Amino acid sequence: MAPANLQEVLDAAGNTVKLLRDSKLGTYIYPVVPAEFSNWRREQRAWRETAVLYDQSHHMVNVFLKGPDAIKVIERTAINSVANFPVGRAKQYIPTASNGGVIGDGILFHDAEDSYIFVGRAPASNWLQYHAETGGYNDLEIVYDDRSPSRPYGRAVSRRLWRFEIQGPNAWPVIEKLNGGPVDQLKFFHMATMKIAGETYPTLRHGMAGAPGLEIWGPYESYERVREAILEAGEEFGLLPVGSRAYSSNTLESGWIPSPLPAIYSSEAERGYREWLPANSYEATQVLSGSFVSDDIEDYYTNPYDLGYGHIVKFDHDFIGREALEALEAEAQRKKVTLAWNAEDLADIFASLLDVEGPGYQVFDLPNANYGSSNFDSVVDADGTVVGFSMFTGYSANERRGLSLATVAPEIPIGTELHVVWGEPAQTGKTNVEPHVQKQVRVVVSPVPYAVTARTEYAEGWRTAATR
């Protein structure tokens, strides 16, 4: 009999690490949105030099929570404080498992009295839905609006909401032209409204590209009309639509690690959750990739401090994972950094594609080089000791560098040269990886965010808003 849930999948597999490393799911796909509208280099440069339109309508889950108990399930599952969370604000929502390991994250909008919308990837969405449905909350309505299918195969795709983001140094002139007048530059993660094509839509002050911008959403029926209005208004300001190929790489400059392994595969406290998750869930089928290999799935778990979320952890409420996090010494945990890849070593990887004598190195795809759902490449020091993990890798045309986001030992200073072990030690069952040999790539430990504009504007706004 086929497994009915994640727990049965794990029991049948016997080894969780091998199960996930052999997953045949393939590369993570950003659905529906075309790969490129112009080309990915031009689109990357536009978010630094002019303005861009990000289409976020399809690759994330929406979870709608309504009722007096909505804030209770949020407080129970988030490391964030909700002591100050008025209507018209948003927070970065970060849940942890009982072991203190991060599940995932996303943005939580407080859009009306007793009404919230969570927007993010499947791990945090599934966790929130599970606890909402099983936590004994009587005054709570929950609606789960799944992301669009990765491969629609000609089927019509529709969502409850479209979601766009206008970003870049010329974003505000575009926004004010659409609105037909001035729009206040609110504080980061504050919500308001603006007009587009004669209709009023809610907005969130955001800034993924390091410059002031807005996230905007509305009923999916108006998708085409609103998109065309934004593109028309933005033409004179150099606004470009961003395809799915470039979109995923913006995090290399802004510094957000989007896909940690959800820490739910081993603890007995999460058994009920594993039995609730279906056998074809994200958690059951995702791809674990990279040069780091351990038989213990818990070696792949990351806590909030590892991922740069230590400032968000607040012990002013009782949340799942609190006891485990209180037992940690915060200063002793790994820290988030950017790794700047050595140009000669990266050129060797590219050149190996033309080497007819051997298997070559693992392909470094452009601009997003990740080939799994959760990525763990070993970061080693001069002695070959593993001192951290490179977790999101790619190329920035703005910086003209290969970059990766990593978590490393706290004592390692900015400017240190380390090595990323690129490529896997043995062939797995992955459908998107050919035989290859490993290469140690020189990297320099650098600030996060790497882009100066993102460091000075985006990161500070995010830090302030997340801790409010």
ROFITOR-789724 format. One record per atom (N, C-alpha, C): x, y, z. Coordinates in steps of 0.02 Angstrom, whole numbers, padded with zeros to 5 digits, always signed. Atoms other than C-alpha are relative to their C-alpha. Layout:
// residues N
XYZ...
END
This chain:
// residues 468
+00042-00060+00000+00000+00000+00000+00044+00063+00000-00040-00062+00004+00066+00173-00046-00006+00040+00065+00003-00041-00060+00111+00289+00098-00055+00052-00005+00056-00047-00001-00033+00401+00150+00020+00069+00026-00021-00064-00028+00066+00539+00237+00076+00002+00004-00072-00008-00003+00241+00606+00265+00032-00050+00048-00029+00046-00048+00271+00497+00418+00008-00069-00031-00005+00065+00033+00235+00340+00317+00052+00000-00055-00053-00005+00050+00349+00402+00178+00068-00007+00033-00064+00004-00036+00490+00424+00304+00013-00070+00027-00007+00068-00027+00458+00255+00384+00020-00049-00055-00015+00045+00056+00463+00169+00215+00070+00011-00027-00066-00016+00027+00622+00259+00162+00056-00022+00046-00051+00020-00048+00718+00223+00321+00053+00052+00014-00052-00051-00007+00845+00363+00291-00027+00065-00031+00031-00062+00024+00772+00538+00279+00047+00039-00046-00048-00038+00041+00931+00618+00210+00003-00030-00070-00004+00033+00065+00943+00489+00070-00064+00011-00040+00064-00012+00034+00758+00509+00030+00000+00068-00034+00004-00068+00026+00774+00697+00006+00056+00014-00051-00055-00010+00048+00943+00691-00082-00013-00037-00066+00017+00038+00061+00873+00564-00206-00065+00023-00032+00064-00023+00027+00713+00662-00238+00005+00015-00074+00001-00010+00072+00667+00668-00421-00044+00060-00020+00043-00057+00013+00566+00829-00406+00029+00047-00051-00033-00046+00046+00694+00930-00503+00009+00069+00031-00014-00068-00022+00738+01114-00492-00064+00036+00021+00057-00040-00023+00622+01230-00395-00021+00047-00055+00026-00039+00055+00509+01317-00520-00042+00058+00025+00043-00058-00012+00435+01492-00513-00051+00000-00057+00047+00017+00054+00274+01456-00610-00030+00060-00035+00042-00043+00041+00176+01546-00746+00037+00060-00029-00035-00060+00024+00283+01704-00758+00055-00022-00048-00053+00019+00048+00396+01694-00914+00069+00006+00030-00068-00001-00027+00580+01661-00882+00033+00068-00009-00029-00065+00015+00633+01825-00964-00048+00041-00042+00037-00045+00044+00548+01976-01039+00047+00035-00048-00053-00027+00043+00707+02057-01105+00059-00048+00004-00047+00052-00020+00854+01963-01031+00015+00010+00074-00005-00003-00073+00897+01923-00852+00052+00050+00024-00050-00050-00020+01052+02037-00848-00031+00070-00001+00033-00065+00004+00951+02187-00906-00050+00009+00056+00051-00003-00053+00814+02146-00782+00032+00008+00068-00036-00011-00063+00938+02132-00638+00024+00072+00006-00026-00068-00003+01016+02299-00682-00056+00051+00010+00056-00047-00006+00845+02382-00692-00020+00011+00073+00021-00013-00070+00807+02354-00507+00052+00041+00037-00050-00043-00030+00969+02445-00466+00002+00070-00032-00011-00062+00037+00965+02581-00601-00064+00038-00016+00062-00035+00020+00783+02620-00649-00058-00025+00044+00056+00028-00039+00631+02520-00592-00021-00066-00031+00023+00065+00024+00555+02347-00607-00070-00014+00026+00064+00028-00022+00388+02260-00595+00011-00074+00014-00002+00070-00019+00398+02097-00497-00071-00027+00000+00065+00034-00002+00252+01979-00527+00005-00057+00050-00002+00050-00055+00228+01882-00364-00067-00036+00007+00069+00026-00004+00055+01818-00407-00004-00076+00006+00009+00072+00011+00095+01634-00430+00043-00046+00043-00046+00048-00030+00242+01562-00333-00007-00007+00076+00007+00004-00073+00182+01590-00154-00071-00021+00019+00064+00020-00029+00042+01521-00047-00030+00060+00037+00036-00048-00042-00091+01637+00027-00039-00039+00052+00041+00029-00053-00164+01588+00195-00040+00056+00032+00044-00051-00027-00314+01692+00249-00026-00023+00068+00021+00015-00069-00351+01694+00437-00048+00054+00023+00049-00048-00024-00508+01776+00506-00032-00024+00065+00033+00016-00063-00586+01783+00678+00042+00020+00060-00036-00020-00060-00539+01828+00857+00058-00046+00019-00053+00047-00018-00431+01671+00872+00059+00002-00049-00055-00002+00048-00322+01715+00722+00065+00022+00032-00061-00024-00032-00200+01813+00827+00028-00052+00049-00023+00050-00048-00192+01668+00951+00044-00053-00034-00040+00050+00035-00128+01542+00823+00064+00032-00027-00060-00035+00021-00006+01672+00757+00049+00006+00058-00043-00007-00059+00061+01707+00931+00029-00067+00021-00022+00067-00021+00074+01520+00967+00055-00027-00045-00046+00030+00048+00176+01483+00811+00058+00045-00021-00052-00047+00024+00285+01638+00784+00050+00017+00054-00051-00023-00048+00449+01684+00866-00007+00076+00010+00010-00073-00005+00396+01866+00837-00047+00016+00058+00049-00027-00046+00309+01968+00968-00059+00028-00040+00059-00031+00031+00131+02018+00923-00032+00051+00047+00026-00047-00050+00113+02137+01069-00019+00067-00034+00015-00062+00037+00114+02283+00945-00008-00019-00073+00013+00022+00068+00031+02226+00784-00068+00027-00022+00065-00030+00017-00106+02349+00735-00019-00013-00072+00025+00003+00069-00213+02346+00579+00041+00049-00042-00039-00043+00045-00117+02416+00431+00075-00010+00006-00071+00016-00006+00050+02337+00475+00012-00071-00026-00020+00067+00018+00145+02184+00418+00061-00020+00040-00058+00027-00035+00275+02072+00499+00029-00057-00040-00029+00062+00026+00398+01942+00441-00016-00054+00051+00023+00054-00044+00320+01784+00513+00050-00058-00004-00050+00054-00003+00448+01653+00570-00021-00051+00053+00016+00052-00048+00390+01490+00651+00059-00048+00009-00049+00052-00014+00502+01359+00732-00035-00063+00025+00024+00063-00027+00476+01176+00776+00017-00004+00074-00013+00008-00072+00485+01111+00954+00074-00001+00016-00073+00003-00010+00673+01087+00931+00035+00067-00010-00029-00065+00012+00699+01271+00892+00023+00011-00071-00019-00007+00070+00734+01239+00708-00051+00038-00040+00045-00041+00040+00661+01358+00581-00040-00044-00048+00045+00033+00048+00511+01297+00479+00005+00034-00068-00001-00042+00060+00516+01438+00351-00017+00070+00021+00021-00067-00019+00457+01617+00343-00044+00028-00056+00042-00034+00049+00348+01740+00248-00023+00066+00029+00026-00065-00023+00253+01903+00266-00071-00009+00024+00067+00003-00030+00100+01918+00378-00029+00071+00000+00034-00064+00006-00019+02061+00337-00059+00003+00048+00059-00013-00041-00141+02129+00467-00044+00049-00038+00035-00042+00049-00264+02193+00339-00065+00029+00026+00062-00026-00029-00421+02218+00446-00007-00028+00070+00010+00024-00068-00488+02190+00621-00012-00076-00002+00005+00073-00004-00465+02003+00662+00008-00033-00068-00011+00028+00067-00406+01973+00483+00073+00007-00019-00071+00002+00017-00233+01922+00425+00009-00040-00064-00018+00038+00060-00154+01861+00263+00074-00018+00007-00070+00022+00002+00004+01756+00265+00018-00015-00072-00024+00011+00068+00105+01754+00103+00070-00028+00004-00066+00030-00004+00251+01635+00085+00002-00068-00032-00008+00066+00028+00316+01466+00034-00037-00053+00041+00041+00053-00028+00237+01299+00076+00018-00019+00072-00013+00025-00068+00332+01250+00236-00034+00041+00055+00031-00041-00052+00274+01398+00342-00076+00002-00009+00072+00000+00013+00102+01398+00258-00032-00064+00027+00027+00063-00024+00074+01214+00296-00001-00003+00076-00005-00001-00074+00132+01236+00476-00055+00043+00030+00052-00045-00024+00013+01382+00501-00069-00032-00008+00064+00032+00011-00133+01287+00425-00012-00057+00049+00006+00057-00046-00100+01132+00530-00020+00022+00070+00014-00022-00069-00098+01225+00695-00066+00038+00005+00066-00032+00000-00249+01329+00646-00056-00051+00002+00052+00051+00005-00348+01171+00607-00002-00047+00060-00004+00050-00053-00290+01063+00753+00009+00029+00070-00015-00031-00065-00261+01189+00893-00059+00014+00044+00058-00011-00041-00439+01194+00958-00026+00071-00001+00023-00069+00006-00476+01370+00896-00070+00001-00029+00071+00001+00020-00664+01396+00886-00020+00060-00042+00018-00062+00036-00671+01575+00822+00052+00016-00052-00052-00008+00051-00559+01554+00672-00023-00031-00066+00013+00025+00067-00591+01537+00486+00066+00004-00039-00062+00001+00037-00445+01485+00376-00012-00024-00071+00004+00018+00070-00431+01478+00187+00071-00005-00027-00067+00013+00027-00277+01403+00103-00004+00005-00076-00002-00011+00072-00247+01470-00072+00069-00020-00026-00065+00028+00018-00109+01361-00144+00032+00038-00058-00036-00030+00056+00024+01425-00263-00022-00033-00065+00017+00027+00065-00002+01399-00448+00043-00063-00014-00038+00061+00015+00054+01229-00517+00065+00017-00036-00065-00012+00031+00237+01221-00567-00002-00011-00075+00005+00017+00071+00192+01143-00734-00074-00004-00018+00073-00001+00013+00015+01196-00786-00021-00043-00059+00015+00040+00059+00025+01099-00952-00063+00025-00036+00055-00029+00038-00096+01218-01038-00063+00014+00039+00060-00014-00039-00221+01225-00896-00004+00074+00018+00010-00069-00021-00295+01394-00853+00020+00007+00074-00024-00012-00068-00215+01466-00696-00034+00062+00029+00032-00057-00032-00306+01580-00574+00014-00002+00074-00011-00007-00072-00275+01643-00398-00056+00043+00029+00047-00046-00032-00383+01734-00272+00024+00072-00009-00029-00067+00005-00263+01883-00282+00057+00001-00050-00064-00015+00032-00134+01954-00400+00042+00038+00050-00045-00036-00045+00018+02026-00314+00060+00025-00041-00054-00032+00037+00140+02149-00393+00044+00040+00048-00044-00043-00039+00289+02244-00328+00037+00046-00048-00036-00050+00039+00360+02405-00401+00060+00022+00041-00061-00012-00038+00541+02429-00350+00051+00035-00043-00055-00032+00034+00697+02526-00394+00003+00075+00013-00008-00072-00014+00762+02705-00385-00052+00044-00034+00053-00038+00033+00627+02764-00508-00070-00024+00018+00065+00029-00017+00487+02669-00423-00051+00052+00020+00050-00047-00027+00407+02818-00337-00031+00045-00053+00033-00036+00055+00381+02923-00494-00051-00043-00037+00049+00045+00031+00295+02771-00571-00063-00005+00042+00056+00008-00047+00186+02749-00417-00043+00063+00000+00039-00062-00004+00135+02932-00411-00035+00015-00067+00034-00008+00064+00096+02934-00597-00062-00044-00003+00058+00045-00002-00018+02783-00574-00054+00027+00045+00048-00024-00050-00100+02861-00423-00033+00065-00021+00026-00066+00020-00128+03028-00510+00015+00054+00049-00019-00049-00049-00043+03122-00370+00048-00029+00050-00050+00022-00048+00077+03111-00223-00023-00060+00041+00012+00057-00044+00089+02951-00120+00051+00004+00056-00046-00005-00057+00162+02959+00055+00046-00060+00003-00048+00054-00010+00321+02859+00080-00003-00023+00072+00011+00025-00068+00264+02763+00232+00062-00035+00027-00054+00039-00029+00379+02675+00352-00003-00072-00026-00006+00068+00024+00438+02501+00305-00051-00045+00033+00050+00048-00021+00303+02366+00319-00064+00033+00028+00064-00033-00014+00164+02494+00342-00043-00006-00062+00047+00010+00054+00008+02475+00235-00041+00063-00012+00043-00056+00018-00096+02604+00142-00038-00021-00063+00034+00015+00063-00188+02617-00026+00026+00048-00054-00014-00044+00056-00160+02690-00199-00049-00017-00056+00044+00011+00057-00257+02708-00361+00039-00025-00060-00027+00024+00064-00220+02611-00520-00060-00010-00047+00052+00006+00051-00330+02627-00675-00070+00013+00030+00063-00020-00028-00468+02710-00574-00025-00039+00059+00019+00040-00058-00476+02578-00436+00050+00008+00056-00044-00006-00059-00405+02583-00259+00021-00069+00023-00027+00064-00020-00291+02442-00205+00044+00009+00062-00043-00004-00059-00201+02403-00040+00074-00005-00020-00072+00000+00013-00013+02429-00032+00038-00016+00064-00047+00011-00055+00134+02378+00077+00065+00034-00018-00066-00030+00012+00290+02485+00091+00053-00054+00008-00050+00053+00001+00428+02366+00043+00062+00029-00033-00061-00026+00031+00601+02379-00035+00050-00054-00016-00045+00055+00014+00676+02217-00099+00062+00021-00040-00056-00022+00042+00787+02310-00223+00044+00052+00035-00040-00048-00037+00856+02425-00088-00022+00072-00007+00027-00068+00009+00753+02577-00140-00074-00002+00019+00070+00000-00019+00579+02633-00085-00045-00028-00055+00046+00029+00048+00440+02536-00169-00061-00026+00036+00062+00025-00028+00269+02461-00144-00017-00069-00028+00034+00062+00020+00191+02289-00148-00074+00015-00003+00070-00018+00014+00014+02298-00218-00037-00065-00015+00038+00061+00015-00125+02167-00226-00073+00016-00010+00071-00009+00013-00303+02146-00282-00029-00063-00030+00034+00060+00026-00432+02023-00352+00029-00020-00067-00036+00025+00059-00358+01913-00488-00035+00019-00065+00037-00018+00061-00495+01964-00611+00028+00063-00032-00027-00063+00027-00407+02133-00631+00074-00005-00017-00072+00011+00010-00234+02057-00658+00025+00035-00063-00025-00026+00064-00211+02102-00842-00006+00075-00004+00011-00072+00004-00284+02276-00828+00050+00039+00043-00046-00034-00045-00176+02325-00680+00072-00007-00025-00068+00010+00025-00017+02248-00752+00015+00046-00059-00011-00043+00058-00038+02341-00916+00005+00073+00020-00003-00069-00023-00070+02504-00824+00068+00016+00031-00065-00011-00031+00090+02485-00723+00054+00004-00053-00051+00000+00052+00195+02444-00876-00004+00064-00042+00008-00061+00039+00123+02591-00972+00025+00061+00038-00022-00057-00040+00152+02714-00830+00076-00001+00010-00072+00006-00015+00328+02648-00802+00046+00007-00059-00043+00000+00059+00390+02655-00981+00047+00059-00002-00042-00059+00005+00454+02833-00972+00054+00002+00054-00048+00001-00055+00548+02793-00811+00047-00061-00004-00044+00057+00009+00636+02639-00879-00021-00062+00036+00023+00059-00036+00529+02513-00786-00002-00060-00046+00001+00062+00037+00551+02334-00845-00036-00054+00041+00026+00059-00035+00449+02178-00802+00056-00050+00010-00052+00048-00017+00558+02048-00717-00027-00071-00008+00019+00070+00009+00548+01866-00771+00019-00042+00059-00012+00044-00057+00556+01718-00655+00074-00018+00006-00071+00017-00003+00738+01687-00701+00039+00051+00042-00035-00051-00039+00801+01853-00631-00031+00010+00069+00035-00015-00063+00669+01869-00494+00032-00035+00059-00025+00040-00056+00739+01729-00387+00069+00021+00022-00069-00019-00017+00914+01805-00390+00005+00065+00040-00006-00064-00035+00869+01971-00308+00020-00009+00073-00017+00011-00070+00892+01892-00138+00075-00003+00012-00072-00001-00008+01079+01875-00170+00025+00069+00020-00020-00068-00017+01090+02064-00157-00033+00025+00064+00036-00024-00059+00960+02090-00020+00014-00042+00062-00025+00039-00056+01020+01946+00090-00048-00046+00035+00049+00045-00031+00866+01839+00126+00012-00071-00024-00007+00071+00017+00892+01650+00132-00070-00031-00003+00071+00016+00007+00726+01586+00063-00021-00071+00015+00024+00070-00002+00727+01398+00082+00040-00044+00048-00031+00047-00047+00799+01323+00242-00040-00064+00003+00035+00063-00007+00756+01141+00270-00047+00005+00060+00045-00002-00059+00599+01137+00381+00019-00052+00051-00028+00044-00052+00652+01062+00547-00054-00045+00031+00059+00037-00024+00506+00940+00560+00005-00076-00009-00004+00069+00021+00574+00770+00509+00016-00050+00056-00027+00047-00049+00636+00697+00674-00033+00003+00069+00024-00006-00069+00561+00765+00836-00067-00036+00009+00062+00035-00016+00425+00660+00917-00058+00050+00005+00052-00050-00007+00330+00821+00953-00032+00018-00066+00027-00016+00066+00307+00844+00765-00029-00060-00036+00028+00060+00033+00244+00667+00731-00071+00013-00025+00068-00014+00022+00064+00726+00723-00001+00042-00062-00005-00042+00060+00114+00857+00595+00020-00042-00060-00022+00044+00055+00205+00727+00490-00056-00046-00023+00056+00043+00018+00051+00616+00496-00056+00040-00034+00050-00044+00032-00056+00765+00440+00021+00018-00071-00025-00019+00066+00055+00811+00292-00009-00057-00049+00009+00055+00049+00011+00712+00134+00066-00026-00027-00059+00033+00026+00133+00594+00051+00031+00036-00059-00026-00039+00057+00152+00713-00097+00012+00073+00019-00010-00069-00023+00180+00869+00009+00070+00025-00019-00066-00030+00011+00325+00989-00017+00051-00034+00044-00047+00028-00047+00406+00916+00137+00020-00072-00018-00014+00069+00019+00397+00739+00066+00039-00006-00065-00028+00005+00067+00458+00778-00109+00057+00048-00015-00050-00050+00015+00579+00923-00093+00070-00031-00009-00067+00024+00016+00760+00907-00151+00051+00031+00047-00055-00022-00042+00904+00918-00028+00064-00007-00041-00057+00002+00045+01061+00964-00124+00061+00031+00032-00062-00032-00022+01243+01013-00101+00053-00049+00021-00058+00041-00015+01413+00950-00050+00000-00027+00072+00002+00024-00069+01372+00931+00136-00046-00061+00004+00039+00062-00007+01314+00754+00174+00008-00027+00071+00001+00031-00067+01266+00685+00344-00056-00050+00003+00054+00048-00008+01164+00534+00395-00055+00026+00046+00047-00027-00049+01076+00640+00527-00035+00061-00029+00038-00055+00029+00938+00751+00458+00003+00063+00043-00003-00057-00045+00954+00863+00611+00061+00044-00012-00059-00040+00017+01125+00920+00549-00017+00053-00052+00022-00049+00050+01029+01015+00414-00048+00051+00028+00045-00048-00030+00917+01108+00535+00037+00066+00014-00029-00065-00017+00949+01294+00560-00046+00035+00050+00041-00038-00048+00892+01403+00705-00003+00073-00022+00008-00070+00021+00840+01587+00694+00065+00039+00000-00063-00037-00004+01013+01648+00745+00045-00016-00060-00039+00020+00058+01096+01548+00605-00019+00041-00062+00026-00031+00061+00987+01637+00476-00007+00076+00007+00003-00073-00009+01004+01814+00545-00064+00025+00031+00064-00019-00029+00837+01815+00637+00004+00008+00076-00006-00003-00073+00906+01828+00814-00035+00061+00030+00030-00061-00025+00842+02007+00833-00076-00005+00001+00073+00007+00003+00665+01946+00796-00026-00043+00057+00022+00045-00054+00658+01814+00934-00019+00040+00062+00024-00035-00060+00553+01881+01078-00032-00051+00047+00025+00048-00050+00521+01782+01236-00054+00030+00044+00055-00031-00037+00371+01888+01287-00066-00038-00010+00061+00040+00011+00248+01751+01234+00020-00073-00004-00013+00072+00002+00233+01562+01235-00009-00025-00071+00004+00024+00069+00274+01493+01063+00035-00067-00007-00031+00064+00012+00322+01324+00993+00074+00010-00015-00071-00007+00008+00510+01306+01007+00033+00047+00049-00028-00049-00046+00531+01436+01143+00050-00032+00048-00045+00032-00049+00609+01316+01270+00067-00018-00031-00062+00018+00034+00737+01254+01144+00042+00062-00015-00037-00061+00016+00785+01431+01092+00027+00033+00063-00024-00029-00063+00799+01490+01273+00063-00036+00025-00058+00039-00022+00927+01351+01302+00063+00015-00041-00057-00015+00042+01040+01417+01163+00038+00061+00025-00040-00059-00011+01183+01538+01188+00003+00038-00067+00009-00034+00064+01141+01665+01053+00067+00018-00033-00063-00022+00028+01319+01728+01031+00041-00057-00029-00039+00057+00023+01384+01552+00998-00028-00031-00064+00031+00029+00060+01268+01517+00850+00033+00028-00063-00027-00025+00064+01318+01534+00668-00032+00067-00018+00025-00065+00021+01292+01701+00582-00008+00001-00076+00012-00005+00071+01226+01748+00410+00050+00048-00032-00047-00041+00038+01351+01817+00283-00012-00010-00074-00004+00011+00072+01374+01840+00097+00070-00026-00016-00064+00024+00024+01513+01742+00011+00010+00024-00071-00017-00024+00067+01594+01827-00140+00047-00050-00031-00037+00054+00031+01657+01693-00259+00059+00027-00041-00059-00018+00039+01830+01701-00336-00014-00007-00075+00017-00001+00071+01814+01748-00520+00036-00055-00040-00038+00051+00037+01951+01630-00581-00029-00070+00012+00027+00066-00017+01877+01481-00489-00068-00010-00033+00065+00005+00032+01703+01519-00555+00008-00009-00076-00013+00008+00072+01773+01537-00731+00020-00072-00016-00018+00070+00010+01848+01362-00712-00062-00044-00004+00062+00038+00000+01674+01295-00674-00035+00008-00067+00031-00012+00065+01603+01376-00830+00039-00035-00056-00042+00029+00053+01750+01317-00937-00006-00076-00003+00004+00074-00001+01724+01136-00882-00056-00026-00044+00053+00020+00047+01567+01133-00991+00029-00018-00068-00032+00011+00065+01687+01131-01139+00056-00051+00004-00052+00050-00009+01804+00999-01068-00024-00067-00025+00023+00063+00031+01786+00846-01180+00034-00060+00031-00038+00056-00028+01906+00741-01074-00029-00028+00063+00023+00025-00065+01813+00727-00910-00071+00019+00014+00070-00015-00017+01646+00742-00821-00013+00073+00015+00009-00071-00015+01676+00924-00773-00029+00011+00069+00026-00020-00065+01607+01018-00624-00076+00005-00003+00071-00011-00004+01429+01035-00565-00018+00066-00035+00019-00059+00038+01341+01159-00680-00019+00057+00048+00018-00061-00037+01329+01337-00611-00049+00037-00045+00051-00030+00044+01165+01394-00688-00004+00075+00015+00003-00073-00006+01136+01580-00716-00072+00024-00009-00039-00030-00054+01082+01682-00629-00008-00037+00068+00012+00038-00061+01017+01558-00498+00031-00069-00008-00038+00063+00008+01137+01412-00474-00026-00056+00045+00025+00052-00045+01034+01317-00344-00033-00056-00041+00030+00056+00035+00984+01143-00401-00041-00044+00046+00043+00035-00047+00882+01090-00251-00050+00047+00032+00047-00041-00038+00741+01151-00141+00035+00032+00059-00041-00024-00055+00856+01166+00010+00072-00018-00016-00068+00008+00026+01041+01190-00027+00050+00006+00057-00051+00001-00052+01187+01146+00087+00067-00019-00030-00068+00011+00023+01362+01166+00015+00047+00014+00059-00047-00009-00055+01503+01144+00141+00045+00061-00011-00048-00055-00001+01603+01300+00183+00057-00022+00046-00056+00028-00038+01777+01248+00241+00055+00052+00007-00058-00044-00010+01930+01337+00312+00062-00031-00031-00062+00022+00031+02112+01314+00262+00017-00072+00019-00014+00068-00023+02120+01151+00361-00051-00050-00025+00052+00045+00025+01967+01079+00274-00056-00012+00050+00052+00008-00050+01858+01096+00430-00063+00036-00023+00063-00031+00019+01675+01131+00393-00018+00053+00053+00014-00055-00045+01636+01302+00468-00067+00033-00015+00065-00028+00016+01466+01334+00390-00027-00030-00064+00035+00025+00059+01349+01309+00244-00018+00057-00047+00023-00045+00052+01322+01401+00081-00069-00024-00021+00069+00023+00004+01133+01398+00060-00040+00029-00058+00035-00028+00058+01085+01505-00091+00052+00033-00044-00057-00017+00042+01199+01533-00240-00022+00025-00068+00017-00025+00066+01197+01632-00401+00047+00055-00021-00042-00052+00030+01263+01779-00500-00038+00065-00003+00029-00067+00004+01229+01966-00491+00034+00039-00055-00027-00043+00052+01251+02069-00649+00016+00069+00027-00014-00065-00030+01249+02224-00539+00069+00000+00034-00064+00005-00034+01399+02164-00438+00053-00033-00044-00043+00038+00045+01473+02061-00582+00040-00052+00039-00031+00050-00043+01508+01924-00456-00046-00060+00010+00036+00055-00029+01457+01751-00407-00005+00012+00075+00012-00012-00072+01380+01765-00233-00039-00059+00029+00045+00047-00034+01305+01648-00106-00014+00026+00070+00020-00016-00068+01213+01673+00057+00016-00060+00043-00026+00055-00040+01286+01571+00197-00009+00014+00074-00001-00006-00072+01286+01539+00383+00065-00032+00024-00067+00022-00019+01459+01523+00463+00012+00010+00074-00017-00005-00071+01542+01508+00633+00007+00073+00020+00005-00071-00020+01522+01669+00734+00067+00036+00004-00065-00032-00010+01709+01700+00758+00034+00019-00066-00032-00014+00065+01745+01714+00570-00014+00072-00020+00012-00071+00015+01771+01899+00527-00012+00012-00074+00007-00024+00069+01722+01992+00369+00069+00006-00031-00064-00003+00034+01863+01980+00242+00039-00064-00001-00034+00064-00002+01914+01802+00283-00009-00038-00066+00007+00044+00058+01951+01688+00135-00014-00071+00023+00019+00069-00013+01864+01520+00145-00009-00035-00067+00015+00037+00062+01814+01387+00018-00070-00029+00004+00063+00036+00009+01645+01326-00041+00015-00063-00040-00008+00062+00038+01646+01144-00093-00060-00005-00047+00054-00003+00050+01544+01150-00255-00006-00069-00033+00012+00066+00030+01466+00988-00315-00008-00054+00052+00015+00053-00047+01408+00829-00233+00052-00056-00002-00053+00050-00003+01524+00689-00176-00015-00064-00037+00019+00062+00034+01427+00549-00260-00065+00013-00038+00061-00007+00039+01290+00529-00389-00061-00020+00041+00063+00015-00034+01114+00534-00318-00054-00012-00052+00056+00012+00045+00942+00503-00391-00029+00063-00031+00027-00063+00028+00917+00688-00438-00004-00004-00076+00010+00001+00073+00848+00707-00613+00035+00057-00035-00028-00060+00030+00932+00875-00642+00076+00007+00012-00072-00002-00013+01113+00830-00597+00034-00057-00037-00040+00050+00036+01238+00741-00710+00062-00017+00040-00064+00016-00034+01399+00654-00653+00049+00059-00005-00047-00055-00002+01530+00781-00602+00051-00012+00055-00049+00003-00054+01680+00809-00490-00007+00064+00041+00005-00058-00043+01690+00927-00343+00057+00050-00012-00052-00051+00004+01786+01090-00342-00004+00045+00062-00002-00048-00054+01841+01198-00197+00008+00070-00029+00001-00069+00027+01801+01379-00238+00018+00049+00055-00019-00051-00048+01887+01521-00149-00057+00052+00006+00051-00050-00013+01764+01642-00069+00024+00047+00055-00017-00049-00052+01780+01800+00035-00063+00015+00041+00057-00015-00044+01666+01823+00185-00014+00075-00003+00020-00069+00014+01570+01983+00152-00064+00017+00037+00061-00020-00036+01428+02085+00228-00063-00028-00032+00066+00017+00024+01246+02040+00211-00048+00053+00026+00001+00007+00072+01157+02117+00120+00066+00022-00032-00062-00015+00035+01299+02127-00007-00005+00068-00033+00009-00064+00034+01228+02275-00104-00003+00056+00051-00003-00057-00047+01266+02442-00019-00069+00030+00010+00066-00030-00007+01092+02510-00057-00045-00044+00043+00041+00044-00041+01010+02357+00018+00021+00001+00072-00024-00002-00069+01121+02366+00172-00024+00062+00036+00015-00063-00033+01081+02548+00206-00074+00015+00005+00072-00017+00000+00895+02551+00166-00043-00060+00015+00044+00058-00006+00814+02381+00146+00009-00036+00066-00012+00041-00060+00898+02288+00289-00020+00036+00063+00018-00036-00061+00874+02425+00417-00076+00005+00007+00072-00002-00003+00691+02443+00371-00029-00066+00021+00024+00067-00018+00665+02256+00381+00012-00015+00074-00017+00012-00070+00754+02247+00549-00048+00037+00047+00044-00040-00043+00649+02386+00624-00071-00026-00002+00070+00022+00007+00483+02323+00556-00011-00068+00032+00009+00068-00025+00511+02142+00605-00002-00002+00076-00004+00003-00073+00545+02184+00787-00052+00043+00033+00051-00043-00030+00403+02307+00813-00054-00039+00035
END
